[in-house]
């Protein structure tokens, strides 16, 4: 039986860390949909969101995503190649947010995400996994935190990856992305009606994971 767990929330809330750990715990694949948007943004380049739709569609149709492995070893491939680490920069994240406002881009990636979810069990992380992409998922979670906390977490994450970004710049870019993600016409960032909302502002990753696992255990997916 295919099991889908959705994990949504704004930029910098810690979804990636939790999703990887949860996929490990459940022994299923981890789908980083934000990485899909970022990889398209990097592939197309700066300013691609200003292109006419009739130019974007054939370019999108030349892209093909695959997902291999499970847990923290899950790996997304774009046209047969692993995604570039450059997708993790704040600049590319902002490009992805711009592209994510375009309906044909969201539709293309949604179809790819749903196709993956039809053949393997997933922890699917993103902005609209529970509300739009996998609305019938049995387990839905929405993580949130204050913007100050998220900026500091993102700053620490990038530093650990060897990518230097100023805290003020990260804070400003997250604010822009929040505004775009929450107010876009198509699939705005918001919890699914049946999602469990977890404020992570005062919780470390272990405590957040514990809360999510407990909810899943109550529904019978995990043994005690």
Secondary structure by P-SEA (a helix, b strand, c coil): cbbbbbbbbccccaaaaaaaaaaaaacbbbbcaaaaaaaaaaaaccccccccaaaaaaaaaabbbbbccccccbbbbccccccccccccaaaaaaaaaaaacaaaaaaaaaaaaaaaaccccccccccccccccccccbbbbbbbcaaaaaaaaaaaaaaacbbbbaaaaaaaaaaaaaaaaccccccccccccccccccccccaaaaaaaaaaaaaaaccccc
